[in-house]
Amino acid sequence: MTNIASILRAIARTEKAEKIYKALNFSIPFLIGLFVFLNPLPFSALSEICFYLSLFFLIILFFFRKTDFILRSPLTLPFVLFFIWSVFGLFFTLDFKNTFHDLHAHLLKYIIFFYLLVNYFNSQKRLEILSVIVIASSMLFSLAAVASFYFIDNHPFSTRLGLVSAGMSSNYLNFITIFGICLSLQFLSKSKNIFYKILPLSCFFIMTITTLMTQARGAMLGLLAALVILCFHNKKNIFFIIIVISAILLMPAKERITIDGFTKDTRIKMNHLTIEVIKDHPIAGIGFGMQIFGNKNLVPLAKYNSKLPPEYQQNGDIIGSPHNTILDIAVRTGVVGLILFLYILITSLRMLWRTLKLKQGEYFKSWAICLFACLVSYMIPALFADATFGAQVIVFYTMLAMITILWNIAGQSDSEHHSA
């Protein structure tokens, strides 16, 4: 085997082979960028091809030692601990098959995706290219969603926007659009040319309208929180806060953000039900598998529901989903898993804080505040929805990757300064 490997590596050092390696190294960021672009669009098969082809190319480059791919990151330890704990849950899961499948499909896959982004978009220019990809994807998705729902399917404008046929409900649409909104305002603040101001401004308005048409309370809170945070970099963003608040007051969405809208929402009952299940599986949870909670044969939700006070009991069909990402993590991986998940979030916030405090200059300040706004605008709607699968979880890992890329750029800048 050693001789075979030596022969293969000898062949690998030929001039023709070197050109192939360069092509593979160029193809990976193209493919993974296309994966990000296709994320919210109805091209799941092509999206999967892009991801696994980029992974295959990386394995080839690894074998021939033609890549500088690294796993070093402040998030590596939190990722490893959370993944190990989730795997450990296989010994306690209520459904081994579903948990084993989801550990790959909804966790390991996206951690690999994170490292692909971090390694292949590892410069200021590539960070901006990645941002443009996200904005373009979110913009195209917004236009298609509004056109399909209101003009093709002929729903009245008072109806909450949601693409059931695409598996994208009102609560999930916003993870795509608000991310694009934050990045659009980041480019708007940097643009000097009037044309390059009109473009992100148009993106902002279209994606904001799309967001508000969903009438999702978590999304409205997340969007407003993001705009407030962005004001710490550019006070002119208060103009957009006024626009969004005015739009909410003029749209049917205003009826959903009253005090009663939050305190008497069905999600309160769902949260209490999820907590009852957590009490019976507090340490390791019911297993990482996402189909376990709603399986009546594994988790007797009706029995748990009957234990609750009458005012917190669900009547009729019981909703078999936590609809709260924090409680979803807790019920599937236990309190220990939740702590490790929060470790990931806290580490990301710490990276942004240190970048903001230690790095001087407009570039690092603006990006640190923007990515903080993105993360907050993600976590607030995540308290009203399950955000650990589908298009929304890809948004989450893209945010984490961009935070890490910014962190790495800041570190490179420090190294260059000291060497000089």
C-alpha beads as a LAMMPS data file, in Angstrom:
LAMMPS data file: protein, C-alpha beads

420 atoms
419 bonds

1 atom types
1 bond types

-500.0 500.0 xlo xhi
-500.0 500.0 ylo yhi
-500.0 500.0 zlo zhi

Masses

1 110.0

Atoms # bond

1 1 1 0.000 0.000 0.000
2 1 1 2.890 2.333 0.815
3 1 1 4.433 1.765 -2.652
4 1 1 1.101 2.391 -4.376
5 1 1 0.627 5.632 -2.457
6 1 1 4.177 6.720 -3.353
7 1 1 3.563 6.034 -7.062
8 1 1 0.299 7.955 -7.002
9 1 1 1.957 10.949 -5.354
10 1 1 4.785 10.835 -7.887
11 1 1 2.221 11.009 -10.690
12 1 1 0.495 13.777 -8.767
13 1 1 3.576 15.992 -9.038
14 1 1 3.453 16.174 -12.850
15 1 1 2.660 19.478 -14.542
16 1 1 -0.673 18.226 -15.864
17 1 1 -1.676 17.052 -12.414
18 1 1 -0.809 20.464 -10.932
19 1 1 -3.242 22.092 -13.349
20 1 1 -5.925 19.662 -12.231
21 1 1 -5.318 20.551 -8.572
22 1 1 -5.594 24.239 -9.347
23 1 1 -8.877 23.572 -11.142
24 1 1 -10.177 21.578 -8.173
25 1 1 -9.164 24.312 -5.720
26 1 1 -10.967 26.848 -7.902
27 1 1 -14.037 24.607 -8.301
28 1 1 -14.660 24.155 -4.573
29 1 1 -15.479 27.811 -3.744
30 1 1 -17.556 28.000 -6.937
31 1 1 -19.556 24.896 -5.988
32 1 1 -20.006 25.816 -2.339
33 1 1 -20.961 29.370 -3.346
34 1 1 -23.560 27.900 -5.704
35 1 1 -24.785 25.731 -2.815
36 1 1 -25.352 28.900 -0.750
37 1 1 -27.096 30.609 -3.666
38 1 1 -29.434 27.663 -4.279
39 1 1 -30.231 27.212 -0.583
40 1 1 -33.728 28.802 -0.530
41 1 1 -34.524 27.984 -4.152
42 1 1 -36.388 24.848 -5.314
43 1 1 -33.316 23.110 -6.744
44 1 1 -32.509 20.696 -3.929
45 1 1 -31.005 18.017 -6.189
46 1 1 -28.577 20.459 -7.815
47 1 1 -27.784 21.904 -4.397
48 1 1 -26.870 18.451 -3.032
49 1 1 -24.695 17.761 -6.078
50 1 1 -22.777 21.000 -5.452
51 1 1 -22.121 20.136 -1.819
52 1 1 -21.032 16.529 -2.269
53 1 1 -18.987 17.298 -5.378
54 1 1 -17.080 20.002 -3.484
55 1 1 -16.503 17.514 -0.644
56 1 1 -15.290 14.888 -3.138
57 1 1 -12.836 17.372 -4.678
58 1 1 -11.569 18.252 -1.203
59 1 1 -10.948 14.574 -0.392
60 1 1 -8.885 14.236 -3.601
61 1 1 -6.825 17.305 -2.669
62 1 1 -6.369 15.959 0.857
63 1 1 -5.113 12.630 -0.418
64 1 1 -2.508 14.252 -2.668
65 1 1 -1.679 16.906 -0.043
66 1 1 -2.613 19.761 -2.346
67 1 1 -4.747 21.778 0.029
68 1 1 -4.120 24.024 3.031
69 1 1 -7.535 23.127 4.454
70 1 1 -7.545 23.581 8.241
71 1 1 -10.001 22.910 11.055
72 1 1 -8.488 25.438 13.441
73 1 1 -11.116 27.897 14.680
74 1 1 -12.441 29.177 18.020
75 1 1 -15.633 27.293 17.133
76 1 1 -13.903 23.946 16.634
77 1 1 -14.031 22.924 20.294
78 1 1 -17.737 23.884 20.729
79 1 1 -18.595 22.030 17.513
80 1 1 -16.668 18.926 18.543
81 1 1 -18.199 18.836 22.021
82 1 1 -21.737 19.341 20.721
83 1 1 -21.265 16.675 18.039
84 1 1 -19.726 14.161 20.466
85 1 1 -22.554 14.702 22.942
86 1 1 -25.148 14.287 20.191
87 1 1 -23.459 11.019 19.127
88 1 1 -23.382 9.917 22.767
89 1 1 -27.155 10.368 22.701
90 1 1 -27.333 7.285 20.441
91 1 1 -27.093 5.210 23.632
92 1 1 -30.243 6.860 25.031
93 1 1 -32.266 7.826 21.957
94 1 1 -35.836 6.636 21.547
95 1 1 -35.198 6.053 17.822
96 1 1 -31.660 4.942 16.917
97 1 1 -32.231 4.923 13.146
98 1 1 -33.643 8.448 12.948
99 1 1 -30.987 9.840 15.277
100 1 1 -28.147 8.175 13.345
101 1 1 -29.508 9.562 10.063
102 1 1 -29.993 13.107 11.371
103 1 1 -26.536 13.248 12.959
104 1 1 -25.187 13.159 9.425
105 1 1 -27.963 14.924 7.520
106 1 1 -28.594 17.793 9.952
107 1 1 -25.358 18.223 11.899
108 1 1 -22.139 16.769 10.489
109 1 1 -23.004 17.879 6.963
110 1 1 -23.396 21.506 8.032
111 1 1 -20.276 21.514 10.177
112 1 1 -18.374 20.374 7.059
113 1 1 -20.162 23.118 5.103
114 1 1 -18.998 25.635 7.724
115 1 1 -15.344 24.637 7.274
116 1 1 -15.626 24.705 3.481
117 1 1 -16.804 28.320 3.678
118 1 1 -14.158 29.296 6.219
119 1 1 -11.327 27.807 4.152
120 1 1 -12.404 28.918 0.686
121 1 1 -13.835 32.383 1.391
122 1 1 -10.924 33.395 3.602
123 1 1 -10.226 36.972 2.507
124 1 1 -11.895 40.378 2.537
125 1 1 -12.745 40.109 -1.151
126 1 1 -14.181 36.601 -0.823
127 1 1 -16.161 37.557 2.289
128 1 1 -17.812 40.288 0.235
129 1 1 -18.406 37.848 -2.651
130 1 1 -20.108 35.459 -0.219
131 1 1 -22.271 38.336 1.022
132 1 1 -23.267 39.255 -2.535
133 1 1 -24.218 35.606 -3.159
134 1 1 -26.473 35.652 -0.073
135 1 1 -28.093 38.956 -1.088
136 1 1 -28.680 37.813 -4.687
137 1 1 -30.153 34.514 -3.505
138 1 1 -32.415 36.202 -0.929
139 1 1 -33.536 38.796 -3.468
140 1 1 -34.394 36.214 -6.140
141 1 1 -36.175 34.099 -3.536
142 1 1 -38.220 37.097 -2.317
143 1 1 -39.336 38.047 -5.821
144 1 1 -40.241 34.445 -6.662
145 1 1 -42.088 33.919 -3.365
146 1 1 -44.261 37.042 -3.723
147 1 1 -44.949 36.438 -7.426
148 1 1 -45.827 32.771 -6.893
149 1 1 -48.022 33.245 -3.822
150 1 1 -49.936 36.403 -4.691
151 1 1 -49.930 36.617 -8.493
152 1 1 -49.784 33.008 -9.674
153 1 1 -51.724 31.324 -6.854
154 1 1 -53.977 34.409 -6.516
155 1 1 -53.964 34.636 -2.715
156 1 1 -55.313 37.968 -1.392
157 1 1 -52.665 40.337 -0.042
158 1 1 -54.160 40.016 3.445
159 1 1 -53.129 36.342 3.522
160 1 1 -49.860 35.489 5.268
161 1 1 -47.119 34.730 2.767
162 1 1 -45.995 31.107 2.893
163 1 1 -44.850 28.612 0.273
164 1 1 -46.345 25.346 1.469
165 1 1 -45.608 23.667 -1.868
166 1 1 -41.924 24.432 -1.382
167 1 1 -41.929 23.408 2.286
168 1 1 -41.244 27.020 3.274
169 1 1 -43.821 28.239 5.799
170 1 1 -44.271 31.828 6.943
171 1 1 -41.980 31.213 9.908
172 1 1 -39.089 29.901 7.790
173 1 1 -39.144 32.421 4.932
174 1 1 -37.813 35.149 7.177
175 1 1 -34.538 33.489 8.056
176 1 1 -33.634 33.922 4.391
177 1 1 -34.894 37.472 3.899
178 1 1 -33.648 39.125 7.100
179 1 1 -30.115 37.821 6.535
180 1 1 -30.211 39.409 3.084
181 1 1 -31.629 42.659 4.510
182 1 1 -28.768 43.041 7.005
183 1 1 -26.115 42.413 4.364
184 1 1 -27.834 44.810 1.939
185 1 1 -27.613 47.623 4.475
186 1 1 -23.955 46.764 5.058
187 1 1 -23.240 47.329 1.357
188 1 1 -25.460 50.408 1.275
189 1 1 -23.394 52.068 4.022
190 1 1 -20.146 51.374 2.134
191 1 1 -21.281 52.441 -1.344
192 1 1 -20.316 55.875 -2.644
193 1 1 -21.592 55.585 -6.202
194 1 1 -25.315 56.352 -6.585
195 1 1 -25.874 53.221 -8.712
196 1 1 -24.336 50.996 -6.047
197 1 1 -26.603 52.637 -3.488
198 1 1 -29.790 52.077 -5.489
199 1 1 -29.080 48.350 -5.880
200 1 1 -28.817 47.405 -2.157
201 1 1 -31.600 49.882 -1.343
202 1 1 -33.918 48.107 -3.794
203 1 1 -32.942 44.767 -2.259
204 1 1 -33.732 46.114 1.207
205 1 1 -37.239 47.261 0.280
206 1 1 -38.195 44.120 -1.642
207 1 1 -36.925 41.746 1.068
208 1 1 -38.500 43.863 3.819
209 1 1 -41.891 43.773 2.080
210 1 1 -41.534 40.000 1.704
211 1 1 -40.694 39.669 5.405
212 1 1 -43.636 41.768 6.560
213 1 1 -46.067 39.945 4.263
214 1 1 -45.444 36.781 6.297
215 1 1 -46.874 38.631 9.339
216 1 1 -44.549 36.542 11.528
217 1 1 -44.081 38.145 14.954
218 1 1 -40.636 36.680 15.529
219 1 1 -39.509 38.013 12.160
220 1 1 -40.785 41.516 12.872
221 1 1 -39.009 41.566 16.231
222 1 1 -35.837 40.131 14.694
223 1 1 -35.834 42.664 11.858
224 1 1 -36.365 45.619 14.191
225 1 1 -33.657 44.351 16.562
226 1 1 -31.224 44.045 13.635
227 1 1 -31.974 47.581 12.441
228 1 1 -31.442 48.981 15.950
229 1 1 -28.065 47.209 16.191
230 1 1 -27.038 48.493 12.745
231 1 1 -27.678 52.037 13.997
232 1 1 -24.584 51.677 16.214
233 1 1 -22.537 51.737 13.023
234 1 1 -24.650 54.085 10.923
235 1 1 -27.182 56.319 12.663
236 1 1 -28.939 56.898 9.329
237 1 1 -30.391 53.396 9.675
238 1 1 -32.971 54.872 12.042
239 1 1 -34.692 55.988 8.836
240 1 1 -35.275 52.318 7.981
241 1 1 -36.610 51.603 11.472
242 1 1 -39.237 54.305 10.950
243 1 1 -40.144 52.831 7.556
244 1 1 -40.525 49.301 8.951
245 1 1 -42.605 50.412 11.953
246 1 1 -44.840 52.520 9.678
247 1 1 -45.287 49.570 7.318
248 1 1 -46.220 47.256 10.207
249 1 1 -48.833 49.718 11.432
250 1 1 -50.353 49.958 7.952
251 1 1 -50.416 46.219 7.298
252 1 1 -52.588 43.447 8.809
253 1 1 -49.443 42.363 10.678
254 1 1 -50.099 44.970 13.388
255 1 1 -52.882 42.803 14.828
256 1 1 -50.360 40.045 15.544
257 1 1 -47.978 42.084 17.700
258 1 1 -50.316 42.994 20.546
259 1 1 -49.610 41.774 24.092
260 1 1 -52.353 39.174 23.742
261 1 1 -50.785 38.034 20.492
262 1 1 -47.737 36.886 22.437
263 1 1 -49.178 35.839 25.808
264 1 1 -52.153 33.882 24.422
265 1 1 -50.398 32.321 21.458
266 1 1 -50.562 28.539 20.965
267 1 1 -46.761 28.461 21.199
268 1 1 -47.012 29.106 24.944
269 1 1 -48.883 25.797 25.272
270 1 1 -46.372 24.101 22.970
271 1 1 -43.492 25.374 25.090
272 1 1 -45.043 24.000 28.279
273 1 1 -45.596 20.649 26.592
274 1 1 -41.964 20.502 25.431
275 1 1 -40.735 21.325 28.946
276 1 1 -42.772 18.397 30.304
277 1 1 -40.942 16.055 27.923
278 1 1 -37.580 17.573 28.892
279 1 1 -38.333 16.821 32.563
280 1 1 -38.460 13.099 31.732
281 1 1 -35.273 13.217 29.601
282 1 1 -33.225 16.001 31.195
283 1 1 -29.631 14.849 30.618
284 1 1 -29.305 13.236 27.164
285 1 1 -32.719 14.121 25.721
286 1 1 -34.877 11.914 23.518
287 1 1 -32.224 11.708 20.789
288 1 1 -30.993 14.024 18.040
289 1 1 -33.486 12.611 15.521
290 1 1 -35.991 15.223 14.413
291 1 1 -38.877 12.804 13.864
292 1 1 -38.888 11.498 17.444
293 1 1 -40.799 14.260 19.236
294 1 1 -43.829 14.020 16.952
295 1 1 -43.926 10.198 16.973
296 1 1 -46.884 9.172 19.168
297 1 1 -45.454 5.696 19.628
298 1 1 -42.235 7.074 21.120
299 1 1 -43.318 10.259 22.896
300 1 1 -46.891 10.140 24.295
301 1 1 -47.640 13.840 23.858
302 1 1 -51.303 13.352 24.810
303 1 1 -50.218 11.963 28.180
304 1 1 -47.827 14.868 28.769
305 1 1 -50.508 17.321 27.648
306 1 1 -52.944 15.956 30.247
307 1 1 -50.438 16.710 33.032
308 1 1 -50.475 20.426 32.255
309 1 1 -52.816 22.943 33.914
310 1 1 -56.019 23.373 31.836
311 1 1 -54.968 26.812 30.565
312 1 1 -51.792 25.325 29.027
313 1 1 -53.331 22.213 27.510
314 1 1 -53.720 21.906 23.741
315 1 1 -57.220 21.045 22.617
316 1 1 -57.835 18.734 19.684
317 1 1 -54.790 17.601 17.700
318 1 1 -51.551 18.111 19.588
319 1 1 -48.801 19.852 17.629
320 1 1 -45.835 17.482 17.477
321 1 1 -43.100 20.105 17.283
322 1 1 -41.500 22.434 19.857
323 1 1 -41.536 25.490 17.526
324 1 1 -38.726 26.928 19.636
325 1 1 -35.106 26.221 18.680
326 1 1 -33.764 26.466 22.233
327 1 1 -36.355 24.016 23.573
328 1 1 -35.924 21.860 20.464
329 1 1 -32.201 21.475 21.188
330 1 1 -32.929 20.823 24.870
331 1 1 -35.532 18.115 24.235
332 1 1 -33.382 16.314 21.643
333 1 1 -29.956 16.573 23.320
334 1 1 -30.840 17.309 26.955
335 1 1 -29.711 20.182 29.130
336 1 1 -26.059 19.267 28.513
337 1 1 -26.599 19.519 24.760
338 1 1 -28.314 22.882 25.189
339 1 1 -25.363 24.203 27.208
340 1 1 -22.971 23.079 24.465
341 1 1 -25.155 24.697 21.791
342 1 1 -25.131 27.940 23.781
343 1 1 -21.347 27.544 23.977
344 1 1 -21.306 27.791 20.166
345 1 1 -23.372 30.988 20.275
346 1 1 -21.358 32.563 23.102
347 1 1 -18.079 31.783 21.335
348 1 1 -19.382 33.461 18.166
349 1 1 -20.428 36.556 20.127
350 1 1 -17.054 36.624 21.869
351 1 1 -15.270 36.545 18.491
352 1 1 -17.339 39.502 17.281
353 1 1 -16.761 41.437 20.500
354 1 1 -12.994 40.932 20.402
355 1 1 -12.885 41.866 16.721
356 1 1 -14.856 45.026 17.467
357 1 1 -12.769 46.027 20.499
358 1 1 -9.279 45.055 19.322
359 1 1 -9.401 46.087 15.685
360 1 1 -9.349 49.713 14.691
361 1 1 -10.803 50.829 11.385
362 1 1 -14.131 51.126 9.643
363 1 1 -13.950 47.753 7.900
364 1 1 -13.819 45.578 11.016
365 1 1 -16.233 47.751 12.984
366 1 1 -18.900 47.736 10.280
367 1 1 -18.655 43.991 9.622
368 1 1 -18.604 43.048 13.309
369 1 1 -21.764 45.089 13.981
370 1 1 -23.438 43.768 10.812
371 1 1 -22.768 40.109 11.665
372 1 1 -23.896 40.678 15.251
373 1 1 -27.158 42.087 13.858
374 1 1 -27.458 39.038 11.584
375 1 1 -27.003 36.611 14.476
376 1 1 -29.490 38.415 16.735
377 1 1 -32.014 38.659 13.902
378 1 1 -31.664 34.888 13.477
379 1 1 -31.984 33.900 17.129
380 1 1 -35.099 35.978 17.855
381 1 1 -37.270 34.280 15.171
382 1 1 -35.634 30.985 16.212
383 1 1 -37.485 31.324 19.523
384 1 1 -40.712 31.024 17.518
385 1 1 -39.677 28.276 15.076
386 1 1 -37.562 25.138 14.655
387 1 1 -34.451 26.461 12.949
388 1 1 -32.137 23.444 13.016
389 1 1 -33.039 21.985 9.621
390 1 1 -33.728 23.058 6.058
391 1 1 -32.787 26.385 4.485
392 1 1 -32.739 28.153 7.849
393 1 1 -29.944 26.027 9.345
394 1 1 -27.759 26.704 6.283
395 1 1 -28.278 30.406 6.990
396 1 1 -27.118 29.798 10.578
397 1 1 -23.897 28.043 9.598
398 1 1 -23.234 30.645 6.895
399 1 1 -23.435 33.348 9.575
400 1 1 -21.055 31.430 11.837
401 1 1 -18.656 30.971 8.926
402 1 1 -18.706 34.684 8.097
403 1 1 -18.000 35.537 11.739
404 1 1 -15.041 33.139 11.697
405 1 1 -13.761 34.519 8.377
406 1 1 -13.857 38.047 9.811
407 1 1 -12.042 36.782 12.909
408 1 1 -9.354 35.156 10.751
409 1 1 -8.928 38.278 8.605
410 1 1 -8.461 40.316 11.778
411 1 1 -5.820 37.835 12.960
412 1 1 -3.994 37.985 9.624
413 1 1 -4.040 41.770 9.806
414 1 1 -2.448 41.634 13.253
415 1 1 0.242 39.205 12.046
416 1 1 1.119 41.420 9.074
417 1 1 1.277 44.473 11.348
418 1 1 3.663 42.782 13.826
419 1 1 5.860 41.339 11.066
420 1 1 6.168 44.792 9.534

Bonds

1 1 1 2
2 1 2 3
3 1 3 4
4 1 4 5
5 1 5 6
6 1 6 7
7 1 7 8
8 1 8 9
9 1 9 10
10 1 10 11
11 1 11 12
12 1 12 13
13 1 13 14
14 1 14 15
15 1 15 16
16 1 16 17
17 1 17 18
18 1 18 19
19 1 19 20
20 1 20 21
21 1 21 22
22 1 22 23
23 1 23 24
24 1 24 25
25 1 25 26
26 1 26 27
27 1 27 28
28 1 28 29
29 1 29 30
30 1 30 31
31 1 31 32
32 1 32 33
33 1 33 34
34 1 34 35
35 1 35 36
36 1 36 37
37 1 37 38
38 1 38 39
39 1 39 40
40 1 40 41
41 1 41 42
42 1 42 43
43 1 43 44
44 1 44 45
45 1 45 46
46 1 46 47
47 1 47 48
48 1 48 49
49 1 49 50
50 1 50 51
51 1 51 52
52 1 52 53
53 1 53 54
54 1 54 55
55 1 55 56
56 1 56 57
57 1 57 58
58 1 58 59
59 1 59 60
60 1 60 61
61 1 61 62
62 1 62 63
63 1 63 64
64 1 64 65
65 1 65 66
66 1 66 67
67 1 67 68
68 1 68 69
69 1 69 70
70 1 70 71
71 1 71 72
72 1 72 73
73 1 73 74
74 1 74 75
75 1 75 76
76 1 76 77
77 1 77 78
78 1 78 79
79 1 79 80
80 1 80 81
81 1 81 82
82 1 82 83
83 1 83 84
84 1 84 85
85 1 85 86
86 1 86 87
87 1 87 88
88 1 88 89
89 1 89 90
90 1 90 91
91 1 91 92
92 1 92 93
93 1 93 94
94 1 94 95
95 1 95 96
96 1 96 97
97 1 97 98
98 1 98 99
99 1 99 100
100 1 100 101
101 1 101 102
102 1 102 103
103 1 103 104
104 1 104 105
105 1 105 106
106 1 106 107
107 1 107 108
108 1 108 109
109 1 109 110
110 1 110 111
111 1 111 112
112 1 112 113
113 1 113 114
114 1 114 115
115 1 115 116
116 1 116 117
117 1 117 118
118 1 118 119
119 1 119 120
120 1 120 121
121 1 121 122
122 1 122 123
123 1 123 124
124 1 124 125
125 1 125 126
126 1 126 127
127 1 127 128
128 1 128 129
129 1 129 130
130 1 130 131
131 1 131 132
132 1 132 133
133 1 133 134
134 1 134 135
135 1 135 136
136 1 136 137
137 1 137 138
138 1 138 139
139 1 139 140
140 1 140 141
141 1 141 142
142 1 142 143
143 1 143 144
144 1 144 145
145 1 145 146
146 1 146 147
147 1 147 148
148 1 148 149
149 1 149 150
150 1 150 151
151 1 151 152
152 1 152 153
153 1 153 154
154 1 154 155
155 1 155 156
156 1 156 157
157 1 157 158
158 1 158 159
159 1 159 160
160 1 160 161
161 1 161 162
162 1 162 163
163 1 163 164
164 1 164 165
165 1 165 166
166 1 166 167
167 1 167 168
168 1 168 169
169 1 169 170
170 1 170 171
171 1 171 172
172 1 172 173
173 1 173 174
174 1 174 175
175 1 175 176
176 1 176 177
177 1 177 178
178 1 178 179
179 1 179 180
180 1 180 181
181 1 181 182
182 1 182 183
183 1 183 184
184 1 184 185
185 1 185 186
186 1 186 187
187 1 187 188
188 1 188 189
189 1 189 190
190 1 190 191
191 1 191 192
192 1 192 193
193 1 193 194
194 1 194 195
195 1 195 196
196 1 196 197
197 1 197 198
198 1 198 199
199 1 199 200
200 1 200 201
201 1 201 202
202 1 202 203
203 1 203 204
204 1 204 205
205 1 205 206
206 1 206 207
207 1 207 208
208 1 208 209
209 1 209 210
210 1 210 211
211 1 211 212
212 1 212 213
213 1 213 214
214 1 214 215
215 1 215 216
216 1 216 217
217 1 217 218
218 1 218 219
219 1 219 220
220 1 220 221
221 1 221 222
222 1 222 223
223 1 223 224
224 1 224 225
225 1 225 226
226 1 226 227
227 1 227 228
228 1 228 229
229 1 229 230
230 1 230 231
231 1 231 232
232 1 232 233
233 1 233 234
234 1 234 235
235 1 235 236
236 1 236 237
237 1 237 238
238 1 238 239
239 1 239 240
240 1 240 241
241 1 241 242
242 1 242 243
243 1 243 244
244 1 244 245
245 1 245 246
246 1 246 247
247 1 247 248
248 1 248 249
249 1 249 250
250 1 250 251
251 1 251 252
252 1 252 253
253 1 253 254
254 1 254 255
255 1 255 256
256 1 256 257
257 1 257 258
258 1 258 259
259 1 259 260
260 1 260 261
261 1 261 262
262 1 262 263
263 1 263 264
264 1 264 265
265 1 265 266
266 1 266 267
267 1 267 268
268 1 268 269
269 1 269 270
270 1 270 271
271 1 271 272
272 1 272 273
273 1 273 274
274 1 274 275
275 1 275 276
276 1 276 277
277 1 277 278
278 1 278 279
279 1 279 280
280 1 280 281
281 1 281 282
282 1 282 283
283 1 283 284
284 1 284 285
285 1 285 286
286 1 286 287
287 1 287 288
288 1 288 289
289 1 289 290
290 1 290 291
291 1 291 292
292 1 292 293
293 1 293 294
294 1 294 295
295 1 295 296
296 1 296 297
297 1 297 298
298 1 298 299
299 1 299 300
300 1 300 301
301 1 301 302
302 1 302 303
303 1 303 304
304 1 304 305
305 1 305 306
306 1 306 307
307 1 307 308
308 1 308 309
309 1 309 310
310 1 310 311
311 1 311 312
312 1 312 313
313 1 313 314
314 1 314 315
315 1 315 316
316 1 316 317
317 1 317 318
318 1 318 319
319 1 319 320
320 1 320 321
321 1 321 322
322 1 322 323
323 1 323 324
324 1 324 325
325 1 325 326
326 1 326 327
327 1 327 328
328 1 328 329
329 1 329 330
330 1 330 331
331 1 331 332
332 1 332 333
333 1 333 334
334 1 334 335
335 1 335 336
336 1 336 337
337 1 337 338
338 1 338 339
339 1 339 340
340 1 340 341
341 1 341 342
342 1 342 343
343 1 343 344
344 1 344 345
345 1 345 346
346 1 346 347
347 1 347 348
348 1 348 349
349 1 349 350
350 1 350 351
351 1 351 352
352 1 352 353
353 1 353 354
354 1 354 355
355 1 355 356
356 1 356 357
357 1 357 358
358 1 358 359
359 1 359 360
360 1 360 361
361 1 361 362
362 1 362 363
363 1 363 364
364 1 364 365
365 1 365 366
366 1 366 367
367 1 367 368
368 1 368 369
369 1 369 370
370 1 370 371
371 1 371 372
372 1 372 373
373 1 373 374
374 1 374 375
375 1 375 376
376 1 376 377
377 1 377 378
378 1 378 379
379 1 379 380
380 1 380 381
381 1 381 382
382 1 382 383
383 1 383 384
384 1 384 385
385 1 385 386
386 1 386 387
387 1 387 388
388 1 388 389
389 1 389 390
390 1 390 391
391 1 391 392
392 1 392 393
393 1 393 394
394 1 394 395
395 1 395 396
396 1 396 397
397 1 397 398
398 1 398 399
399 1 399 400
400 1 400 401
401 1 401 402
402 1 402 403
403 1 403 404
404 1 404 405
405 1 405 406
406 1 406 407
407 1 407 408
408 1 408 409
409 1 409 410
410 1 410 411
411 1 411 412
412 1 412 413
413 1 413 414
414 1 414 415
415 1 415 416
416 1 416 417
417 1 417 418
418 1 418 419
419 1 419 420
